[in-house]
């Protein structure tokens, strides 16, 4: 049963790495307004998943409909592969990471753009 599981290994890996980068770099650093600083984890639920006309996911909206709403936008190349992830935080600041692959198409480096 070696072939059970995800057919595309990259998708869950990218998601997990992105979540870990977000937690490491932005925990306790989000200003929701001028007076107070948010001191906890960014909420992930409710989560709205938005797809394009080809039924590919291009945006995740976390804490949808709340004042702590934030989102991740998947930026695809001409082949339809995700190569950047743009995160917009509750205070409307943005960070974008780039997924850099080696010559064999394997994820090698994740870096801020």
Secondary structure, 3 states (H helix, E strand, C coil): CCCCCCCCHHHHHHHHHHHHHHHHHHCCCEECCCCCEECCCCCCCCCEEEECCCCCEEEEEECCCCCCCEEEEEEECCCCCEEEEEEECCCCCEEEEEEEECCCCCEEEEEEC
